[in-house]
Amino acid sequence: MENVIKLNNVRKEFKKGTNVVEVLNGVDLTIDQGELIAIIGPSGSGKTTLLQIIGLLDRPTKGDLFVKGENQIDLTDKSRSRLRNQFFGFVYQFHHLINEF
């Protein structure tokens, strides 16, 4: 199977005053073509932040994001928008609608 999404050591931090809040800490993830995944976890665990980075809506503080084998970290906003338009779609559902859960 072909990797369509690959994250290497993705980190995301937010500054709150003088404090740094680490939301994602070294996430590695590979999603193959045709694979069904679910991102689950407690409130505040970074699920939405992870989805925003995967969907090119936000940039990680550190790490790499590959889409179809090409690193997308340094894309311009216009290029990110074009790629989102052509490639990405998200379906948000309650977990009980997916048989595996």
N, CA, C and O of each residue as an XYZ file, in Angstrom:
404
protein
N       0.834     -1.197      0.000
C       0.000      0.000      0.000
C       0.871      1.251      0.000
O       1.973      1.268      0.549
N       0.357      2.268     -0.615
C       1.057      3.546     -0.687
C       0.711      4.397      0.540
O      -0.450      4.499      0.936
N       1.750      5.006      1.131
C       1.504      5.975      2.211
C       0.932      7.237      1.590
O       1.540      7.817      0.690
N      -0.231      7.668      2.062
C      -0.760      8.940      1.584
C      -0.482     10.050      2.584
O      -0.350     11.212      2.201
N      -0.394      9.703      3.849
C      -0.059     10.663      4.902
C       1.022     10.047      5.772
O       0.934      8.882      6.160
N       2.032     10.832      6.072
C       3.071     10.364      6.989
C       3.540     11.553      7.825
O       3.912     12.597      7.292
N       3.514     11.374      9.135
C       4.021     12.378     10.064
C       5.255     11.819     10.740
O       5.266     10.674     11.192
N       6.293     12.636     10.806
C       7.534     12.253     11.478
C       7.838     13.250     12.584
O       8.104     14.422     12.320
N       7.797     12.776     13.830
C       8.188     13.572     14.988
C       7.489     14.936     15.030
O       8.128     15.959     15.276
N       6.185     14.944     14.789
C       5.426     16.196     14.760
C       5.166     16.679     16.179
O       4.695     15.938     17.042
N       5.486     17.934     16.382
C       5.276     18.596     17.672
C       4.489     19.884     17.452
O       4.653     20.562     16.438
N       3.638     20.206     18.410
C       2.902     21.460     18.365
C       2.870     22.053     19.759
O       2.465     21.406     20.724
N       3.305     23.291     19.839
C       3.317     24.025     21.106
C       2.547     25.325     20.933
O       2.557     25.929     19.860
N       1.889     25.742     21.987
C       1.214     27.030     22.031
C       1.784     27.805     23.207
O       2.047     27.236     24.266
N       1.972     29.099     23.019
C       2.447     29.943     24.116
C       1.245     30.561     24.807
O       0.338     31.093     24.167
N       1.264     30.477     26.124
C       0.217     31.083     26.944
C       0.930     31.936     27.977
O       1.376     31.442     29.013
N       1.030     33.223     27.679
C       1.818     34.105     28.532
C       3.275     33.712     28.440
O       3.838     33.655     27.347
N       3.883     33.445     29.568
C       5.281     33.007     29.573
C       5.401     31.485     29.547
O       6.505     30.945     29.479
N       4.266     30.800     29.600
C       4.267     29.333     29.593
C       4.139     28.786     28.178
O       3.526     29.410     27.311
N       4.718     27.625     27.958
C       4.573     26.901     26.699
C       3.758     25.642     26.978
O       4.105     24.838     27.845
N       2.665     25.486     26.225
C       1.811     24.311     26.365
C       2.101     23.381     25.190
O       1.873     23.733     24.033
N       2.603     22.198     25.503
C       2.922     21.222     24.468
C       1.694     20.344     24.228
O       1.275     19.587     25.103
N       1.126     20.458     23.029
C      -0.096     19.726     22.705
C       0.226     18.400     22.022
O      -0.368     17.373     22.349
N       1.156     18.420     21.084
C       1.616     17.198     20.420
C       3.100     17.048     20.688
O       3.860     18.006     20.555
N       3.513     15.851     21.063
C       4.908     15.631     21.446
C       5.503     14.459     20.662
O       5.472     13.316     21.119
N       6.041     14.756     19.481
C       6.733     13.731     18.704
C       5.829     12.678     18.093
O       6.104     11.484     18.204
N       4.754     13.106     17.450
C       3.806     12.166     16.847
C       4.380     11.590     15.552
O       4.820     12.327     14.670
N       4.365     10.267     15.457
C       4.692      9.544     14.233
C       3.428      8.810     13.804
O       2.812      8.101     14.599
N       3.047      8.983     12.545
C       1.817      8.367     12.056
C       1.946      8.115     10.565
O       2.448      8.962      9.826
N       1.494      6.956     10.128
C       1.440      6.639      8.704
C       0.031      6.179      8.376
O      -0.520      5.305      9.046
N      -0.550      6.773      7.339
C      -1.877      6.388      6.870
C      -1.727      5.928      5.427
O      -1.265      6.677      4.566
N      -2.122      4.690      5.179
C      -2.023      4.120      3.838
C      -3.285      4.400      3.040
O      -4.361      4.619      3.597
N      -3.130      4.386      1.725
C      -4.261      4.594      0.836
C      -5.354      3.576      1.133
O      -5.083      2.379      1.236
N      -6.594      4.055      1.270
C      -7.731      3.189      1.521
C      -7.922      2.779      2.965
O      -8.878      2.075      3.288
N      -7.033      3.205      3.833
C      -7.118      2.819      5.243
C      -8.162      3.665      5.964
O      -8.231      4.877      5.764
N      -8.963      3.029      6.792
C      -9.942      3.711      7.634
C      -9.319      3.887      9.004
O      -8.888      2.917      9.628
N      -9.272      5.125      9.471
C      -8.716      5.370     10.801
C      -9.708      6.169     11.625
O     -10.600      6.827     11.089
N      -9.538      6.101     12.917
C     -10.298      6.925     13.853
C      -9.300      7.486     14.848
O      -8.427      6.772     15.342
N      -9.434      8.755     15.135
C      -8.584      9.394     16.140
C      -9.464      9.611     17.360
O     -10.405     10.404     17.333
N      -9.144      8.899     18.423
C      -9.960      8.962     19.631
C      -9.069      9.275     20.822
O      -7.881      8.955     20.830
N      -9.652      9.896     21.810
C      -8.916     10.221     23.019
C      -9.720     11.179     23.868
O     -10.731     11.719     23.418
N      -9.277     11.391     25.092
C     -10.008     12.291     25.981
C      -9.920     13.742     25.515
O      -9.055     14.108     24.718
N     -10.819     14.538     26.022
C     -10.817     15.966     25.735
C      -9.468     16.571     26.100
O      -8.920     16.296     27.168
N      -8.941     17.395     25.205
C      -7.674     18.064     25.472
C      -6.440     17.261     25.126
O      -5.325     17.676     25.438
N      -6.621     16.108     24.482
C      -5.465     15.254     24.182
C      -4.764     15.599     22.872
O      -3.725     15.015     22.562
N      -5.314     16.542     22.090
C      -4.650     16.979     20.864
C      -5.255     16.438     19.577
O      -4.654     16.581     18.512
N      -6.427     15.823     19.652
C      -7.054     15.241     18.459
C      -7.320     16.292     17.387
O      -6.948     16.100     16.229
N      -7.946     17.380     17.749
C      -8.271     18.425     16.783
C      -7.006     19.063     16.235
O      -6.922     19.335     15.038
N      -6.032     19.304     17.083
C      -4.760     19.870     16.633
C      -4.103     18.949     15.618
O      -3.594     19.412     14.598
N      -4.109     17.659     15.886
C      -3.537     16.688     14.957
C      -4.265     16.723     13.616
O      -3.621     16.742     12.567
N      -5.595     16.734     13.635
C      -6.372     16.797     12.395
C      -6.106     18.081     11.623
O      -6.036     18.061     10.394
N      -5.959     19.197     12.330
C      -5.678     20.464     11.660
C      -4.315     20.446     10.986
O      -4.155     21.020      9.908
N      -3.341     19.805     11.595
C      -2.016     19.693     10.980
C      -2.067     18.755      9.782
O      -1.531     19.079      8.723
N      -2.701     17.602      9.932
C      -2.820     16.662      8.817
C      -3.547     17.314      7.640
O      -3.158     17.120      6.489
N      -4.591     18.078      7.920
C      -5.384     18.725      6.882
C      -4.811     20.031      6.378
O      -5.479     20.748      5.633
N      -3.596     20.357      6.764
C      -2.885     21.564      6.323
C      -3.586     22.852      6.726
O      -3.433     23.877      6.061
N      -4.354     22.809      7.809
C      -4.998     24.005      8.341
C      -4.118     24.706      9.366
O      -4.336     25.876      9.679
N      -3.128     23.995      9.886
C      -2.194     24.535     10.869
C      -0.828     23.929     10.583
O      -0.717     22.913      9.896
N       0.191     24.553     11.108
C       1.556     24.068     10.907
C       2.113     23.561     12.232
O       1.858     24.151     13.282
N       2.866     22.478     12.185
C       3.488     22.006     13.424
C       4.614     22.932     13.854
O       5.192     23.644     13.033
N       4.922     22.919     15.133
C       6.073     23.659     15.634
C       7.354     23.024     15.109
O       8.301     23.720     14.743
N       7.371     21.698     15.077
C       8.516     20.936     14.556
C       7.993     19.667     13.911
O       6.862     19.249     14.163
N       8.820     19.058     13.080
C       8.479     17.778     12.469
C       8.163     17.912     11.000
O       8.217     19.002     10.430
N       7.835     16.789     10.394
C       7.567     16.731      8.961
C       6.218     16.093      8.693
O       5.788     15.182      9.401
N       5.553     16.595      7.648
C       4.283     16.056      7.177
C       4.421     15.773      5.691
O       4.659     16.676      4.890
N       4.268     14.506      5.337
C       4.362     14.100      3.941
C       2.979     13.730      3.428
O       2.234     13.011      4.095
N       2.637     14.221      2.246
C       1.414     13.844      1.552
C       1.842     13.235      0.227
O       2.465     13.898     -0.602
N       1.502     11.968      0.036
C       1.909     11.219     -1.159
C       3.412     11.322     -1.399
O       3.858     11.478     -2.535
N       4.189     11.234     -0.322
C       5.640     11.190     -0.413
C       6.348     12.525     -0.481
O       7.579     12.559     -0.497
N       5.613     13.630     -0.521
C       6.234     14.949     -0.614
C       6.023     15.723      0.684
O       4.909     15.797      1.204
N       7.113     16.300      1.201
C       7.039     17.068      2.441
C       6.269     18.360      2.188
O       6.573     19.097      1.250
N       5.280     18.627      3.021
C       4.395     19.781      2.837
C       4.683     20.927      3.800
O       3.972     21.932      3.783
N       5.692     20.801      4.624
C       5.932     21.775      5.688
C       6.185     23.181      5.155
O       5.704     24.153      5.739
N       6.918     23.307      4.075
C       7.304     24.633      3.587
C       6.403     25.185      2.495
O       6.765     26.169      1.850
N       5.244     24.586      2.269
C       4.332     25.086      1.242
C       3.806     26.471      1.599
O       3.641     26.802      2.773
N       3.547     27.271      0.575
C       2.896     28.564      0.787
C       1.439     28.316      1.169
O       0.916     27.219      0.969
N       0.792     29.333      1.715
C      -0.621     29.195      2.078
C      -1.469     28.871      0.850
O      -2.400     28.070      0.930
N      -1.147     29.494     -0.288
C      -1.897     29.241     -1.521
C      -1.750     27.780     -1.956
O      -2.730     27.149     -2.352
N      -0.545     27.252     -1.885
C      -0.311     25.850     -2.259
C      -1.002     24.896     -1.292
O      -1.524     23.859     -1.701
N      -1.003     25.252     -0.005
C      -1.684     24.428      0.993
C      -3.191     24.403      0.711
O      -3.827     23.353      0.813
N      -3.749     25.542      0.363
C      -5.179     25.621      0.045
C      -5.512     24.785     -1.184
O      -6.523     24.083     -1.203
N      -4.674     24.857     -2.200
C      -4.900     24.089     -3.421
C      -4.878     22.582     -3.124
O      -5.733     21.833     -3.596
N      -3.899     22.160     -2.346
C      -3.783     20.742     -2.000
C      -4.981     20.280     -1.168
O      -5.507     19.187     -1.381
N      -5.408     21.117     -0.220
C      -6.593     20.792      0.589
C      -7.817     20.614     -0.307
O      -8.600     19.680     -0.132
N      -7.967     21.517     -1.258
C      -9.117     21.487     -2.158
C      -9.150     20.220     -3.007
O     -10.222     19.680     -3.279
N      -7.990     19.751     -3.422
C      -7.913     18.617     -4.337
C      -7.815     17.265     -3.635
O      -8.146     16.241     -4.233
N      -7.370     17.240     -2.385
C      -6.965     15.976     -1.791
C      -7.663     15.608     -0.485
O      -7.857     14.423     -0.214
N      -8.044     16.582      0.323
C      -8.490     16.282      1.683
C      -9.993     16.365      1.854
O     -10.673     17.180      1.230
N     -10.485     15.501      2.715
C     -11.859     15.552      3.172
C     -11.933     14.861      4.523
O     -11.271     13.846      4.738
N     -12.713     15.389      5.414
C     -12.876     14.789      6.734
C     -14.343     14.472      6.947
O     -15.220     15.238      6.548
N     -14.602     13.347      7.573
C     -15.953     12.979      7.967
C     -15.943     12.871      9.484
O     -15.252     12.025     10.052
N     -16.711     13.729     10.133
C     -16.802     13.691     11.592
C     -18.057     12.916     11.962
O     -19.155     13.237     11.505
N     -17.886     11.898     12.789
C     -19.012     11.083     13.212
C     -18.858     10.737     14.681
O     -17.767     10.787     15.247
N     -19.964     10.391     15.267
C     -19.910      9.844     16.609
C     -19.302      8.456     16.528
O     -19.577      7.717     15.583
N     -18.486      8.091     17.493
C     -17.777      6.815     17.459
C     -18.708      5.616     17.329
O     -18.320      4.598     16.754
N     -19.913      5.715     17.845
C     -20.810      4.553     17.803
C     -21.377      4.299     16.403
O     -22.073      3.303     16.203
N     -21.101      5.164     15.441
C     -21.540      4.947     14.066
C     -20.554      4.095     13.271
O     -20.850      3.687     12.149
N     -19.384      3.826     13.849
C     -18.370      3.011     13.192
C     -18.324      1.668     13.918
O     -18.082      1.619     15.124
N     -18.555      0.586     13.187
C     -18.675     -0.752     13.790
C     -17.499     -1.138     14.670
O     -17.697     -1.778     15.703
N     -16.278     -0.766     14.293
C     -15.097     -1.184     15.039
C     -15.048     -0.615     16.450
O     -14.264     -1.084     17.275
N     -15.864      0.379     16.739
C     -15.823      1.012     18.048
C     -17.123      0.771     18.780
O     -17.288      1.228     19.911
